[in-house]
Amino acid sequence: MTARSEDHLDVILPAPAISQALPIGGPPFARPDPALIQQLYQVGSATASALMHKMGVRQTFIQGPLPRVAGAKVVGPVVTLQFMPQREDVASGMAQEHVEKVSALWAVFDTVQPGDVLAVQAFGDAYTGCMGEMLITYFKGRGGIGIVVDGCIRDWPRVREIGTPIWTRGFTPNYASQASLFPWAYNVPIACSAVLVLPGDIVIADDDGAVLVPAQMAPLLLEHASAHEDWEVFSRIKLAEGGSLTKYYPLNDEGWAEYEAWRKSQGTGD
């Protein structure tokens, strides 16, 4: 190959049709009844994870993102943001931070409603700063209550001052399209740390982590959780008194009979 022919390789790559369709936005979706959301605040993420497993949905814990605001708890319907690998002929963030303004990253925040939780698919990437101070400020201003990122964010010292509860794998100085990912779609199904998250599902997140609750199963979860929390109160009392672990956690038949008698004595039995 001659030097002249090699020069012709340094060209702008033709963009495929998908480039014109970005960002990809999902269809409108229903959010759960706010009264149901409020009731779910009594359920911890550990209880939700355990009960969802017993109810047959086993992959609900969004493993990886850690709580960054100690003691924070959020329960709310999910809006989703999907990052995808960059491909230079489709969408490239190389020296093009302004490109993000017409991407799913900007678009998703305009769909946020009060009480929403944002879940982000970012493949656990350590180099992509999925969002930073300005966008999280806007998120809070629109009423968003929490963010779960299967990846990293930027501007952490300033984001911490905003006070929005965040679960993330870590922090990076990079902006969203500076590394190998690009904000591709919003309010579509995503994989958040190998958990399928659908827009309108519910996230329960606290110091134990973030757990996904399918919206249609939330009323049943609440029903089981109330009973679960009740007998755990009784078990905790008995264990603090030195009661048998075998008998009281979880309750065996004898322990369950004592629990039922205790409920009646508390005026909560049938």
N, C-alpha and C positions, 0 to 999 in steps of 0.2 A: 504494500500500500504506500502510495507516495505521500509526501507532506501535504500537497495540495488537497488530496482526497480526504486526508485526516481532518483538515480544517473544516470540511463540510459536516463532520460529525458533531461539531459544537453548535447545535441548533436548539431552538425552543421546541420542546416536545409537543406534538399535537394533543390537545385535550379531548378525551372521549366524551360522549354525550352526558355521562353521569355528572361531570363537572358542572353542567348547567342546571342540574337538578338539586344541587346542594344549597342549603342544608335540607336534609330529609326530616320532615315533621310527621309524627304519628297523628292518628285521628283523635277527635275529642274523646274524653273518657270521663266516667262518673267518679266522683269522690264519695267515700263512705259518709254516713250520717255523722255529723259532728258530735251528737250525743253518744254514739258508739265509741268514737275516738276518745272522748273524755272518760268514759268508763274504763277503757283499756289502760289508762294511766295507772290503775291499781295493779297491773300485771307487769312483772319484771321480765327482762329479756331472757333470763335463765329459765323461768317458768314457761315463757312462751316457746322457747326452743324445745324444752322437754315435752310439753303437751302437743306441739305440732308433730313431733316425732311419733308420739303415741297415736296421733290421729292419722298417721300415714304419710305425712309430708316431711321427709327426713333431711332435706338439704335447705335449711333456713338460716343458719348462722353465717353471717357475712364475715368470714375469717380473714384477718389481716389488718383491716382498718382499726386503729386504736382510739379510745376516747381521749380528746385533747383538752376538754373542759371538765375537770373533776367534779363529780356530783351531778352533772347535767343529765336530764332525761327528756327525751322527745318521743312522742307518738303522733304519727300523722300519715296522710296519704302521700304516695310517691310520685314525683315527676322525675323523669330519667334523662340522662345525657350519655351518649355513646361516643367514645373515641375509637378510632380505627387506625390501623397502620397507614403511614403516609406512603403514597406512591407518586413519584415526581410528576407524572403526566396528568394526575387527577387533581391533587391539592397539595401544595407544598408550602410549609411555613418557613422555609429557609429565608432569613432576612425579610420576612413578610408578616410581621406581627399584625399589621393592619388587616390582613386577610381574615383574621378571627372575627372581625366585626360583622362579617356576612356569613358566619358559620353557625353551627348548632350551639356553640358556646354562648353567643349573644342571644340567640333565639329562645333558648330554653328559659332564660330568666324572665322573659316577657310573658311566659305562661304561668308563672308562680302565683298562687293564691295564698291568702293567709292560712297558716297552719300546715303548709306543705313541707315535705322533706325531699331534698334532692339526692338522688342516688346516681353515682357516676361509674361507668365502666371504663377502666383505664389499664387493665391487664397487670395491675401491680407495678406499673412502670415507675422507676425511681428517678427519671430524668424529666418527665413531663409535669410542669406545674399547671394542673388542670384549671385553676382559677386563683385569684389573689384578692387583695384588699378591696379594690374598686367593685368587682363583681359581687363579692360577698356583702359589701355594704349595700349594694342595690338589692340583693336577695333579701336581706333583713328588712330593708325599706318596703318591700312588697309583702312582707308578712311571713316569709319563710322562717321555719323554726329550727332546722338542722340539716346537716350535709354529711353524707356517707360517701367517701371516695376510695375506690379500690386503686389507689395510686397516691400521688402527692399534690400538695398545694404550694403556693409561694407566699411571700410577705407575712410569714407567720407572726413576727412580733406585733405587726399592726392588726392582723386578723384577730389575734388573741384579745386585743383591746375592744374589738367590735362586740365580742361576747357570744356570738352565734355558736352553739354546740356543734363540734365537728369531729367526725371519726375518719381518720386518714392513716395511710401507711407511713407517711413522713413528709418531709419538706424539701424544696429545691429552689434555687434562684431562677430557674428557667421559666419562660412563659409557655403558654399552652401548646403552641405548634413548633417550638424551637428544637425539639428532639425528634422522636420517630413516630409520634402519634398526631392525629388531627381530629378536631371535634366534628363528627360526621352527621349524627342524627340525634333527635330529641323526642321524648315521649313515645318511644318505641320499646319493645322488649329488649332488655339488656341482660348480660351475665355480669353480676357484681360479685367478684370473688367466687365464681362457680355457682352462684345462686341465681336462679331465674327470677328477675324482677319485672313485673308488668306495671305500667302506669295505672295508678289508682289502688295498687296494693298498699299495705300498711307496714310501716317500719316501727318497731319498738326498739329504742336504743338507749343504753345507760352505761354505767361503768363496767359492765360485763361484756359490752359489745352491742352490735346491731343485729337484729333478727327480723326476717321477712315473714309477714303474715298475709296469706292470700285473702283478699277482701271478702270473698264469699264465705270464708271459714271463720272470720273474726267473731261473729255472734256465738258460734259453738265454742271457740276458744275461751271467750269470756265466761261462758257457763261453766266449763270445766275448771277454769282458773279460780273462780270464786270458791268452789269446793276444795280445790287443792290448797289454796291459801288458808282456808279455815282449818283443815286438819294439820297443816304445818304449824299453825299457832299453838295448837294443843301439843304436838310433838315437841316443839321447842320448850314448852313449859316442863314437860316430863323429863326431857334430856337435861335441862338445867337443874332438876331435882336429883339427878343421878339415875334416872330410869333406864331400863334396858334398851340398848340401841337396836337389838333384834326385834324387840317388841314395838318400839315407838318410831323407828325410821327405816323404811316406811312402815306404816302400821300393819301388824299382823292381825289375825282375826280377833284375838283377845284385846289388842290395843284399839282396834276399830270399835269394839263394843264399848270400851271405856270412853272413847271419843264421842260416840253417840250419846252416852249418858252425860258427858260433860256439856255437850251442845244443849241438851234439854235443861241442864242446870243453869246455863247462861241465857236461857230464853230464846235460843236460835234454832231449836229442833222443830221438826214438823208437828 
